[in-house]
Amino acid sequence: MRVSALDPGDEVVVETQLGRPPRGAQTVAWRCPCGQPGVVMTAPRLPDGTPFPTTYYLTCPNAVRACSTLEGSGLMADMTARLGSDPDLAGRYAAAHQSYCQDRADLGGRLGLDVPTFSGRSAGGMPHRVKCLHALAGHALAKGPGVNPLGDEVVAALGEFWRRGCRGEGAAR
């Protein structure tokens, strides 16, 4: 995994997507098929020292909007219920949680940042519940299929969100 500051062009796009300058963004972790940044990898501490738990931050405006719509549909409650009744799914989701934690620890180590408050904590409710589809989609897009089973389901439910006219605009999450 290459960790470096965003190049100036990507930083401009992400700033437009967020509606503010990106904080702690290190690199583009996933690009939309249109070529724009869609997920950025964020340092475990912001430049002012504030701990920041979201390592994979979804910035693609179309994906953000689609995740928000899915969150309103009750999908998170359904997924959380499935975790309680499907031990195989729960085990794969726990492995996704470990992957996320390891990526954040590795990034923090490369940057010389220690954030013990996040030890054993990831994002999106992992490993016991689902509380943020944006975080799960960001993780799944950045890592690729097969790492986060519920993130993969979210990405599948989003469909071809990039076909909705990507221009790197809008609010991200």
C-alpha positions in Angstrom: 0.0 0.0 0.0 1.5 3.3 -1.1 1.0 6.1 1.5 1.6 9.6 0.3 -0.1 13.0 0.3 -2.8 13.4 -2.3 -1.5 14.9 -5.5 -2.7 18.5 -6.0 -5.3 17.6 -8.7 -6.8 14.9 -6.5 -6.9 17.2 -3.5 -8.9 19.8 -5.5 -11.4 17.1 -6.6 -11.8 15.8 -3.0 -12.2 19.3 -1.7 -15.0 19.9 -4.2 -16.6 16.5 -3.2 -16.4 17.3 0.5 -17.2 21.0 0.2 -14.2 21.7 2.4 -10.4 20.9 2.3 -9.7 17.2 3.1 -8.3 16.6 6.5 -5.7 13.9 7.0 -6.3 12.4 3.6 -3.2 10.5 2.6 -3.9 8.9 -0.7 -6.7 7.8 -3.1 -7.6 4.3 -2.0 -10.1 3.8 -4.8 -10.9 5.6 -8.0 -14.3 5.7 -9.7 -14.4 4.3 -13.2 -14.7 8.0 -14.3 -11.1 8.5 -12.9 -12.1 10.7 -10.0 -11.1 9.9 -6.4 -14.0 7.9 -4.8 -12.4 6.7 -1.5 -9.5 8.3 0.3 -7.3 6.7 3.0 -7.2 9.0 6.0 -4.6 9.2 8.7 -5.7 7.9 12.2 -5.0 11.4 13.5 -6.0 14.7 11.8 -3.3 17.3 11.4 -4.4 19.0 14.7 -3.9 15.7 16.6 -7.6 14.7 16.8 -8.1 11.0 16.5 -10.0 10.1 13.3 -11.4 6.5 13.1 -12.5 6.4 9.5 -9.5 5.1 7.5 -11.5 4.5 4.3 -13.5 7.7 3.6 -16.1 7.5 0.9 -15.9 10.7 -1.2 -17.7 9.9 -4.5 -20.9 12.0 -4.3 -23.0 9.5 -6.2 -21.9 6.6 -3.9 -22.5 8.8 -0.9 -26.0 9.7 -2.0 -26.8 6.1 -2.8 -25.5 4.9 0.6 -27.7 7.5 2.3 -30.7 6.2 0.5 -29.9 2.6 1.4 -29.5 3.6 5.1 -33.0 5.0 5.0 -34.3 1.7 3.7 -33.7 -0.3 6.9 -30.8 -2.3 5.3 -28.5 -1.7 8.3 -31.0 -3.3 10.7 -31.5 -6.3 8.4 -27.7 -6.8 8.1 -27.2 -6.5 11.8 -29.9 -9.2 12.3 -28.2 -11.5 9.9 -25.0 -11.1 11.8 -26.8 -12.6 14.8 -28.2 -15.6 12.9 -25.4 -16.4 10.4 -22.2 -17.5 12.1 -20.3 -17.7 8.8 -21.3 -14.1 7.9 -20.4 -13.0 11.4 -17.0 -14.6 11.1 -16.2 -13.1 7.7 -17.4 -9.7 9.0 -15.1 -10.1 12.0 -12.2 -10.8 9.6 -13.1 -7.6 7.7 -13.0 -5.7 11.0 -9.5 -7.1 11.7 -8.4 -6.1 8.2 -9.6 -2.6 8.8 -7.9 -2.3 12.1 -4.6 -3.7 10.7 -4.7 -1.2 7.8 -5.2 1.7 10.1 -2.4 0.5 12.4 -0.1 0.0 9.4 -0.8 3.5 8.1 -0.4 5.0 11.5 2.9 3.2 11.9 4.2 4.5 8.6 3.1 8.0 9.6 4.5 7.7 13.1 1.1 8.1 14.6 -0.1 6.0 17.5 -3.8 6.0 18.3 -4.4 3.6 21.2 -8.0 4.8 21.6 -8.8 2.9 18.4 -7.2 -0.3 19.3 -9.6 -3.0 18.4 -12.2 -0.6 16.9 -12.9 -0.1 13.3 -15.7 1.7 11.5 -19.2 1.1 10.3 -20.2 -0.9 13.4 -17.8 -3.7 12.7 -17.6 -6.4 14.0 -20.9 -6.8 15.8 -23.4 -4.5 14.0 -23.9 -2.3 11.0 -24.2 1.4 11.6 -22.7 3.2 8.6 -23.0 1.9 5.0 -20.7 4.6 3.8 -17.9 3.2 5.8 -18.6 -0.3 4.7 -18.7 0.7 1.0 -15.5 2.7 1.3 -13.7 -0.3 2.9 -15.1 -2.7 0.3 -14.2 -0.4 -2.7 -10.7 0.2 -1.4 -9.8 -3.4 -0.6 -11.7 -5.1 -3.4 -14.3 -7.9 -3.3 -14.0 -10.7 -0.7 -12.6 -8.7 2.2 -15.8 -7.2 3.7 -18.9 -9.3 3.0 -21.4 -6.7 4.0 -19.4 -3.9 2.3 -19.5 -6.0 -0.8 -23.3 -6.3 -0.5 -23.6 -2.5 -0.1 -21.5 -2.0 -3.2 -23.6 -4.5 -5.2 -26.8 -2.6 -4.0 -25.3 0.7 -5.1 -25.2 -0.6 -8.7 -23.3 1.4 -11.3 -23.5 4.6 -9.3 -20.7 6.2 -11.4 -23.1 6.2 -14.5 -25.1 9.0 -12.8 -22.8 11.7 -14.1 -19.6 11.8 -12.1 -17.9 15.2 -12.0 -16.3 15.0 -8.5 -19.0 17.3 -7.1 -21.2 17.1 -4.1 -21.0 16.2 -0.4 -19.1 13.2 0.8 -19.1 11.2 3.9 
